[in-house]
Amino acid sequence: MFTGIVEEVGQVASVRSKPQAMELTISCALILEDVKRGDSISINGVCLTISTFSSKTFTVDVIPETVKSSTMSGLKAGARVNLERAMPANGRFGGHFVSGHIDGVGVIRSVKKEANAMTKTIELEPRLMKYMMLKGSIAVDGTSLTIFYLDHNSVTISLIPTTREDSLLGEKGIGEKVNIECDLLAKYTERIQTAEPKISRNWLAENGF
């Protein structure tokens, strides 16, 4: 589990392509302070597992499903990436519940500067829009953000200076793709409401509630 607060921007040291899969080696500093084999790490919002590490890098395997459902296949050596370690049980919760399981890929359609903020409108796949809510949460490339405007196929988020400095979102422009994770609570709520048997007053009464 993550919070969507990017800890460090790392750099792809190498990419090893496998049949429908990948092996990524990332160079960084902060993330390696307490790293262990098997640790979960968020790379551009994708939860991956550290397989090996050294004093300057760590390596993860990217399985076919993740390659297909995220922007990971577009990473090349030298690319910069958002990094976050899994949330510690005794840590502050600065963002929102982020699982690192990507729901789809969005495309940046507009970028505007407004005073000390920068707004970006991101086009989403239609199937994701039902999870979007004004002033609700969304994770974009692993960054926890608030939705300030939405229409039938896009959301608009606003980046404060700190977010632009500490993550890669401030650098991404029109036409670039980003990983999208919808609000976890919204997805669980939908699942509960659509699961069989459907919850109703009669169902609750019949089951002793």
ZADREN-984008 format. One record per residue: y, z, x of N, C-alpha, C, O, CB in turn; residue in one letter. Coordinates in steps of 0.2 Angstrom, whole numbers, padded with zeros to 4 digits, always signed. Glycine has a CB too. Layout:
<sites>
YZXYZXYZXYZXYZXA...
</sites>
This chain:
<sites>
-0006+0000+0004+0000+0000+0000+0006+0000+0004+0006+0003+0010+0000+0006-0005M+0011-0004+0002+0017-0004+0006+0023-0003+0001+0023-0002-0005+0018-0012+0009F+0029-0003+0004+0035-0001+0001+0040-0007+0000+0045-0007-0004+0039+0005+0004T+0039-0012+0004+0043-0018+0004+0050-0017+0008+0054-0021+0008+0046-0019-0003G+0050-0012+0013+0055-0011+0017+0053-0013+0024+0049-0010+0027+0057-0003+0018I+0055-0019+0026+0053-0022+0033+0055-0017+0038+0061-0015+0039+0057-0029+0033V+0050-0016+0043+0051-0011+0048+0053-0015+0055+0057-0013+0059+0045-0008+0050E+0051-0021+0055+0052-0025+0062+0051-0032+0060+0047-0034+0056+0048-0022+0067E+0055-0036+0064+0054-0044+0064+0050-0045+0070+0052-0044+0076+0060-0048+0064V+0044-0048+0070+0040-0050+0075+0040-0057+0076+0043-0061+0073+0032-0047+0074G+0036-0059+0081+0035-0067+0083+0028-0069+0084+0024-0065+0087+0039-0068+0089Q+0026-0074+0081+0020-0077+0081+0019-0079+0089+0022-0084+0091+0018-0083+0076V+0014-0076+0092+0012-0078+0099+0008-0084+0099+0008-0088+0104+0009-0072+0103A+0003-0084+0095-0002-0089+0095-0005-0090+0088-0006-0085+0084-0007-0089+0100S-0007-0096+0086-0011-0098+0080-0017-0101+0082-0017-0106+0085-0006-0102+0075V-0023-0099+0080-0029-0102+0081-0032-0104+0074-0034-0100+0070-0034-0097+0084R-0032-0110+0073-0035-0113+0067-0042-0113+0067-0046-0115+0071-0032-0120+0066S-0045-0111+0061-0052-0112+0060-0053-0116+0053-0048-0117+0050-0055-0104+0059K-0059-0118+0052-0060-0121+0045-0058-0117+0039-0061-0112+0037-0068-0123+0044P-0052-0119+0036-0049-0116+0031-0047-0109+0032-0045-0106+0027-0054-0116+0025Q-0046-0107+0038-0044-0100+0040-0040-0100+0046-0039-0106+0049-0051-0096+0041A-0038-0094+0048-0033-0094+0054-0034-0087+0057-0037-0083+0054-0026-0095+0051M-0032-0087+0064-0032-0081+0067-0025-0081+0070-0023-0085+0074-0037-0081+0073E-0021-0076+0069-0014-0075+0071-0013-0069+0076-0016-0064+0075-0009-0074+0065L-0010-0071+0081-0008-0066+0086+0000-0065+0086+0004-0069+0087-0010-0067+0093T+0002-0059+0084+0009-0057+0083+0012-0052+0089+0008-0047+0090+0010-0054+0077I+0017-0054+0092+0020-0050+0097+0026-0046+0093+0029-0048+0089+0024-0054+0103S+0026-0039+0095+0031-0035+0092+0031-0028+0096+0028-0028+0102+0029-0033+0085C+0035-0023+0094+0035-0017+0098+0034-0011+0094+0029-0007+0095+0042-0017+0101A+0038-0010+0088+0038-0004+0084+0031-0003+0081+0028+0002+0081+0043-0004+0079L+0028-0009+0078+0022-0009+0075+0016-0006+0079+0011-0003+0076+0020-0015+0072I+0017-0007+0086+0011-0005+0090+0011+0002+0092+0007+0004+0096+0012-0010+0096L+0016+0006+0090+0017+0013+0092+0011+0017+0090+0009+0021+0094+0023+0016+0089E+0008+0016+0084+0003+0020+0082-0003+0016+0079-0007+0018+0075+0005+0025+0077D-0004+0010+0082-0008+0005+0079-0016+0007+0081-0017+0010+0086-0007-0002+0082V-0020+0005+0076-0027+0006+0077-0031+0000+0074-0028-0003+0070-0030+0013+0073K-0037-0001+0077-0041-0007+0074-0043-0005+0067-0045+0000+0065-0047-0008+0078R-0042-0010+0062-0043-0009+0055-0037-0007+0051-0038-0006+0045-0048-0004+0055G-0031-0006+0054-0025-0004+0051-0023-0010+0046-0024-0016+0048-0020-0002+0056D-0020-0008+0041-0017-0014+0037-0010-0015+0039-0006-0010+0041-0017-0012+0029S-0008-0021+0039-0001-0023+0041+0001-0029+0036-0003-0033+0034-0001-0026+0048I+0007-0028+0034+0010-0033+0030+0014-0038+0034+0019-0037+0038+0015-0030+0025S+0012-0045+0034+0015-0050+0038+0018-0055+0033+0015-0058+0029+0010-0054+0043I+0025-0055+0032+0028-0059+0027+0026-0057+0020+0025-0062+0016+0028-0066+0028N+0024-0051+0019+0022-0049+0012+0014-0049+0011+0012-0047+0006+0025-0053+0007G+0011-0052+0016+0003-0053+0015+0000-0047+0019+0001-0046+0025+0001-0060+0018V-0004-0043+0015-0008-0038+0018-0014-0041+0022-0018-0044+0019-0011-0033+0013C-0014-0039+0029-0019-0041+0033-0022-0036+0037-0019-0030+0037-0017-0047+0038L-0028-0036+0040-0031-0031+0044-0031-0033+0052-0033-0038+0054-0038-0030+0042T-0028-0028+0056-0028-0029+0063-0035-0028+0066-0039-0023+0065-0024-0023+0066I-0037-0034+0069-0044-0034+0072-0044-0032+0080-0048-0028+0082-0046-0041+0072S-0039-0034+0083-0038-0032+0090-0030-0031+0092-0026-0033+0088-0041-0037+0095T-0029-0027+0097-0022-0027+0099-0022-0025+0106-0026-0023+0110-0019-0021+0095F-0016-0026+0109-0014-0024+0116-0008-0021+0116-0005-0018+0111-0014-0031+0121S-0005-0020+0122+0002-0016+0122+0008-0020+0120+0013-0017+0118+0003-0014+0130S+0007-0027+0119+0012-0031+0116+0011-0035+0110+0015-0037+0107+0014-0035+0122K+0004-0035+0108+0003-0040+0103-0003-0037+0098-0006-0032+0101+0000-0047+0105T-0004-0039+0092-0010-0038+0088-0012-0044+0085-0008-0049+0084-0008-0032+0083F-0018-0044+0083-0022-0050+0080-0025-0049+0074-0027-0044+0073-0027-0053+0085T-0024-0054+0069-0027-0053+0062-0030-0060+0060-0029-0065+0063-0021-0051+0057V-0035-0059+0056-0039-0065+0053-0036-0066+0046-0035-0062+0042-0046-0064+0053D-0035-0073+0045-0032-0075+0038-0038-0079+0035-0040-0084+0037-0026-0079+0039V-0040-0076+0029-0046-0079+0026-0044-0085+0021-0038-0086+0020-0050-0074+0021I-0048-0089+0019-0046-0096+0016-0042-0094+0010-0037-0098+0008-0053-0099+0014P-0044-0089+0006-0040-0088-0001-0033-0086+0001-0028-0088-0003-0043-0082-0004E-0032-0082+0006-0025-0081+0008-0021-0087+0011-0015-0088+0010-0025-0075+0014T-0025-0091+0015-0021-0097+0017-0019-0102+0011-0014-0104+0011-0027-0101+0021V-0023-0102+0006-0022-0106+0000-0016-0103-0004-0012-0107-0007-0028-0107-0004K-0016-0097-0005-0011-0094-0010-0004-0091-0007+0000-0088-0010-0014-0088-0013S-0003-0092+0000+0003-0090+0003+0006-0095+0008+0003-0101+0008+0001-0083+0007S+0011-0093+0011+0014-0098+0016+0012-0097+0023+0014-0100+0028+0022-0096+0016T+0006-0094+0024+0003-0092+0031+0002-0099+0034+0002-0099+0040-0003-0088+0030M-0001-0104+0031-0003-0110+0034+0003-0113+0038+0002-0118+0042-0006-0114+0029S+0009-0112+0036+0015-0115+0039+0017-0112+0045+0022-0114+0048+0020-0115+0034G+0014-0106+0047+0016-0102+0053+0014-0106+0059+0009-0108+0060+0014-0095+0053L+0019-0106+0064+0017-0109+0070+0019-0104+0076+0023-0100+0075+0021-0116+0071K+0017-0106+0082+0019-0101+0088+0026-0101+0088+0030-0107+0088+0015-0104+0094A+0029-0095+0089+0036-0095+0090+0040-0093+0083+0046-0091+0083+0039-0101+0092G+0036-0094+0078+0039-0092+0071+0040-0084+0071+0036-0080+0073+0035-0094+0065A+0046-0082+0068+0047-0075+0067+0044-0073+0060+0045-0077+0055+0055-0074+0067R+0042-0067+0059+0039-0064+0053+0041-0057+0052+0042-0053+0056+0031-0065+0054V+0042-0055+0045+0043-0049+0043+0037-0044+0044+0031-0047+0042+0045-0048+0036N+0037-0038+0046+0032-0034+0048+0033-0027+0044+0039-0024+0045+0030-0033+0055L+0028-0024+0041+0028-0017+0039+0021-0014+0039+0016-0017+0037+0031-0017+0031E+0021-0008+0042+0015-0004+0042+0013-0002+0035+0018-0001+0031+0015+0001+0047R+0007+0000+0034+0005+0003+0027+0009+0010+0027+0011+0013+0031-0002+0005+0027A+0011+0011+0020+0015+0017+0019+0011+0024+0020+0006+0025+0018+0017+0017+0011M+0014+0028+0024+0011+0035+0026+0011+0039+0019+0016+0039+0016+0014+0038+0032P+0006+0043+0018+0006+0048+0013+0012+0053+0013+0014+0055+0007+0000+0052+0012A+0015+0054+0018+0020+0059+0019+0027+0056+0020+0032+0059+0022+0019+0064+0024N+0027+0049+0019+0034+0046+0020+0038+0045+0014+0036+0046+0009+0032+0039+0023G+0044+0043+0015+0049+0042+0010+0047+0035+0007+0045+0030+0010+0056+0042+0012R+0048+0034+0000+0046+0028-0004+0053+0025-0005+0056+0026-0010+0042+0030-0010F+0055+0020+0000+0062+0017-0001+0062+0011-0005+0068+0009-0007+0064+0016+0006G+0056+0008-0007+0057+0001-0010+0053+0002-0017+0055+0006-0021+0053-0004-0006G+0047-0002-0018+0043-0001-0024+0036-0002-0022+0035-0004-0016+0045-0006-0030H+0031-0001-0027+0024-0002-0025+0023-0009-0023+0024-0014-0027+0020+0000-0031F+0021-0011-0017+0019-0017-0015+0012-0017-0012+0011-0013-0007+0024-0020-0009V+0008-0021-0015+0001-0021-0012-0001-0026-0007-0006-0025-0003-0004-0023-0018S+0004-0031-0006+0002-0036+0000-0002-0041-0003-0005-0045+0001-0001-0032+0006G-0004-0042-0009-0008-0047-0012-0003-0052-0016-0001-0051-0021-0013-0044-0017H-0003-0058-0013+0002-0063-0015+0000-0066-0021-0005-0068-0022+0003-0068-0009I+0005-0066-0026+0004-0070-0032+0005-0077-0032+0003-0081-0037+0008-0066-0038D+0010-0079-0028+0011-0086-0028+0017-0088-0023+0019-0083-0019+0014-0089-0035G+0019-0094-0022+0024-0096-0017+0030-0098-0021+0030-0102-0026+0021-0101-0013V+0036-0096-0019+0042-0098-0022+0046-0103-0018+0045-0103-0012+0047-0092-0024G+0051-0106-0020+0055-0111-0016+0063-0109-0018+0065-0109-0023+0054-0118-0018V+0066-0108-0012+0073-0106-0013+0077-0113-0015+0077-0118-0012+0076-0104-0006I+0081-0112-0020+0084-0118-0023+0092-0117-0022+0095-0122-0022+0083-0118-0031R+0095-0111-0021+0102-0111-0020+0103-0104-0016+0100-0099-0016+0106-0111-0026S+0109-0105-0012+0111-0099-0008+0119-0099-0008+0122-0103-0008+0109-0100+0000V+0121-0093-0010+0128-0092-0011+0130-0085-0008+0127-0080-0008+0130-0092-0018K+0136-0085-0005+0139-0079-0002+0144-0076-0007+0149-0080-0009+0143-0081+0005K+0143-0070-0008+0148-0066-0013+0150-0060-0009+0146-0055-0009+0145-0065-0019E+0156-0060-0007+0159-0054-0003+0154-0052+0003+0153-0056+0007+0160-0048-0008A+0151-0046+0003+0147-0044+0008+0140-0045+0006+0135-0043+0010+0148-0037+0010N+0138-0049+0001+0132-0050-0002+0130-0057-0001+0134-0062-0001+0130-0048-0009A+0124-0059-0001+0121-0066-0001+0116-0067-0007+0111-0063-0007+0118-0068+0006M+0117-0071-0012+0113-0072-0017+0108-0078-0016+0111-0083-0013+0116-0072-0024T+0102-0078-0018+0097-0083-0017+0094-0084-0024+0091-0079-0026+0092-0082-0011K+0093-0090-0026+0090-0092-0032+0083-0095-0030+0083-0100-0026+0094-0096-0037T+0077-0092-0032+0071-0094-0030+0067-0097-0036+0066-0093-0041+0067-0088-0027I+0065-0103-0036+0061-0106-0041+0054-0103-0041+0051-0103-0035+0061-0114-0041E+0051-0101-0046+0044-0098-0046+0039-0103-0051+0042-0107-0055+0044-0091-0049L+0033-0102-0050+0028-0105-0054+0029-0102-0061+0030-0096-0062+0021-0104-0051E+0028-0106-0066+0029-0104-0073+0025-0098-0075+0027-0093-0079+0028-0109-0078P+0019-0097-0072+0014-0092-0074+0017-0085-0071+0014-0080-0074+0007-0093-0071R+0021-0085-0067+0024-0079-0064+0030-0076-0068+0032-0070-0067+0026-0080-0057L+0033-0080-0072+0039-0078-0075+0038-0072-0080+0043-0068-0081+0043-0084-0078M+0033-0072-0083+0031-0066-0088+0032-0059-0084+0033-0054-0088+0025-0067-0091K+0031-0059-0078+0031-0053-0074+0039-0051-0072+0040-0046-0069+0027-0053-0068Y+0043-0055-0073+0050-0055-0071+0054-0051-0076+0054-0053-0082+0053-0061-0069M+0059-0047-0074+0063-0043-0078+0070-0042-0075+0070-0040-0069+0060-0036-0081M+0075-0043-0079+0082-0041-0076+0082-0034-0074+0080-0029-0077+0087-0043-0081L+0084-0033-0067+0085-0027-0064+0078-0024-0062+0077-0018-0060+0088-0022-0068K+0073-0028-0063+0066-0027-0061+0065-0028-0053+0069-0030-0050+0061-0030-0065G+0059-0026-0051+0057-0027-0044+0053-0033-0042+0049-0036-0047+0054-0021-0041S+0054-0036-0037+0050-0042-0034+0050-0041-0026+0055-0039-0023+0054-0049-0036I+0044-0043-0024+0044-0043-0016+0044-0050-0014+0040-0055-0016+0037-0040-0014A+0048-0052-0010+0049-0059-0007+0048-0059+0000+0052-0055+0004+0056-0062-0009V+0043-0062+0003+0041-0062+0010+0040-0054+0012+0042-0053+0018+0046-0065+0014D+0038-0050+0007+0037-0043+0009+0043-0039+0009+0042-0033+0011+0034-0043+0016G+0048-0041+0006+0054-0037+0006+0056-0035-0001+0056-0039-0006+0060-0041+0008T+0056-0029-0003+0058-0026-0009+0065-0028-0012+0069-0026-0008+0056-0019-0010S+0065-0031-0017+0072-0034-0020+0072-0032-0027+0067-0032-0031+0073-0041-0018L+0079-0033-0030+0080-0032-0037+0082-0038-0040+0086-0042-0037+0086-0026-0038T+0079-0040-0046+0081-0046-0049+0088-0045-0053+0088-0041-0057+0076-0048-0054I+0093-0049-0051+0099-0049-0054+0101-0054-0059+0105-0053-0063+0105-0049-0049F+0097-0059-0059+0098-0064-0065+0091-0068-0065+0088-0069-0060+0104-0069-0063Y+0089-0070-0071+0083-0075-0071+0084-0080-0077+0087-0078-0082+0077-0070-0072L+0081-0085-0076+0080-0090-0082+0073-0092-0083+0069-0088-0081+0085-0096-0081D+0072-0098-0086+0065-0100-0088+0060-0101-0082+0054-0100-0082+0065-0106-0092H+0063-0103-0076+0059-0104-0070+0061-0101-0063+0059-0104-0058+0058-0111-0070N+0066-0097-0063+0069-0094-0057+0071-0087-0058+0073-0085-0063+0074-0099-0054S+0072-0084-0052+0075-0078-0052+0081-0078-0046+0080-0082-0042+0070-0072-0050V+0086-0074-0047+0091-0073-0042+0091-0066-0039+0091-0061-0043+0098-0075-0045T+0091-0066-0033+0091-0059-0029+0097-0059-0025+0100-0064-0023+0084-0058-0025I+0099-0053-0023+0105-0052-0019+0103-0048-0013+0100-0043-0013+0111-0048-0023S+0106-0051-0007+0104-0047-0001+0110-0044+0002+0115-0047+0003+0101-0052+0004L+0109-0037+0003+0115-0033+0006+0115-0035+0014+0110-0037+0016+0114-0026+0005I+0120-0033+0018+0120-0034+0025+0114-0031+0029+0111-0035+0033+0126-0032+0028P+0112-0025+0027+0106-0022+0030+0100-0026+0029+0096-0027+0034+0105-0015+0028T+0099-0029+0023+0093-0033+0022+0093-0039+0026+0088-0041+0029+0092-0034+0015T+0099-0042+0026+0099-0048+0030+0098-0047+0038+0095-0052+0041+0106-0052+0029R+0100-0041+0040+0100-0040+0047+0092-0038+0049+0090-0039+0055+0104-0034+0049E+0089-0034+0045+0083-0032+0046+0077-0036+0044+0071-0034+0046+0082-0025+0043D+0078-0041+0041+0072-0046+0039+0074-0053+0040+0080-0054+0042+0070-0044+0031S+0070-0057+0038+0071-0065+0039+0074-0068+0033+0076-0074+0034+0065-0068+0041L+0075-0065+0027+0077-0068+0021+0084-0071+0022+0085-0076+0019+0077-0063+0016L+0088-0067+0026+0095-0070+0026+0095-0077+0030+0100-0080+0029+0099-0065+0030G+0090-0078+0034+0090-0084+0038+0087-0090+0034+0089-0096+0035+0086-0083+0044E+0083-0089+0029+0080-0094+0025+0085-0098+0020+0089-0095+0017+0074-0091+0021K+0084-0105+0020+0089-0109+0017+0085-0113+0011+0080-0112+0010+0092-0113+0021G+0089-0117+0008+0087-0121+0002+0081-0125+0004+0081-0128+0009+0093-0125+0000I+0076-0125+0000+0070-0129+0001+0064-0125+0005+0059-0127+0005+0072-0135+0005G+0066-0119+0008+0061-0116+0011+0057-0112+0006+0059-0109+0001+0064-0111+0016E+0050-0111+0008+0046-0107+0004+0045-0100+0006+0046-0098+0012+0039-0111+0004K+0044-0096+0001+0043-0089+0002+0037-0086-0002+0035-0089-0007+0050-0085+0000V+0034-0081+0001+0029-0077-0003+0031-0073-0008+0036-0069-0007+0024-0073+0002N+0028-0073-0014+0030-0069-0020+0025-0064-0022+0019-0066-0023+0032-0074-0026I+0027-0058-0023+0022-0053-0026+0026-0050-0032+0031-0047-0031+0020-0048-0021E+0023-0051-0038+0026-0048-0044+0025-0040-0044+0021-0038-0040+0023-0051-0050C+0029-0037-0048+0029-0030-0049+0022-0028-0051+0019-0030-0056+0034-0027-0054D+0019-0023-0047+0012-0021-0048+0011-0018-0054+0006-0019-0058+0010-0016-0042L+0016-0014-0057+0016-0010-0063+0015-0015-0069+0012-0014-0074+0021-0005-0064L+0019-0020-0068+0019-0025-0074+0013-0029-0074+0010-0030-0080+0025-0031-0072A+0009-0030-0069+0003-0033-0069-0003-0029-0072-0007-0031-0076+0001-0036-0062K-0002-0022-0070-0007-0017-0073-0006-0017-0080-0011-0016-0084-0006-0011-0069Y+0000-0016-0082+0002-0016-0089-0001-0021-0093-0004-0020-0099+0009-0015-0091T+0000-0028-0091-0003-0033-0094-0010-0033-0095-0013-0035-0100-0001-0040-0091E-0014-0031-0089-0021-0031-0089-0023-0026-0094-0028-0027-0098-0023-0029-0082R-0020-0020-0095-0022-0015-0100-0021-0017-0107-0026-0016-0111-0018-0008-0099I-0016-0021-0108-0015-0023-0115-0019-0029-0117-0021-0030-0123-0007-0026-0115Q-0022-0033-0112-0026-0039-0114-0033-0037-0113-0038-0041-0115-0024-0045-0110T-0035-0031-0110-0042-0030-0109-0045-0028-0116-0042-0026-0120-0043-0024-0104A-0052-0030-0116-0056-0028-0122-0059-0021-0121-0062-0020-0115-0061-0034-0123E-0059-0017-0126-0056-0018-0132-0049-0017-0132-0046-0013-0128-0059-0013-0138P-0045-0021-0136-0038-0021-0136-0036-0014-0139-0038-0011-0144-0035-0026-0140K-0031-0011-0136-0028-0004-0138-0024-0005-0144-0019-0008-0144-0025-0001-0132I-0026-0001-0149-0022-0001-0155-0023+0006-0158-0027+0010-0155-0025-0006-0160S-0019+0008-0163-0020+0015-0166-0027+0016-0168-0030+0021-0167-0015+0015-0172R-0030+0011-0171-0037+0012-0174-0042+0013-0168-0046+0017-0168-0039+0006-0178N-0041+0009-0162-0045+0010-0157-0045+0017-0154-0050+0020-0152-0044+0004-0151W-0038+0019-0153-0037+0026-0150-0040+0031-0155-0044+0036-0152-0030+0027-0150L-0040+0030-0161-0043+0035-0166-0050+0035-0165-0054+0041-0165-0041+0034-0173A-0053+0029-0165-0061+0029-0164-0063+0032-0158-0069+0034-0158-0063+0021-0165E-0059+0032-0153-0062+0034-0146-0059+0041-0145-0059+0044-0139-0059+0030-0141N-0057+0045-0150-0055+0052-0149-0048+0054-0147-0047+0059-0145-0060+0055-0145G-0044+0049-0147-0037+0050-0145-0032+0051-0150-0026+0053-0149-0034+0044-0141F
</sites>
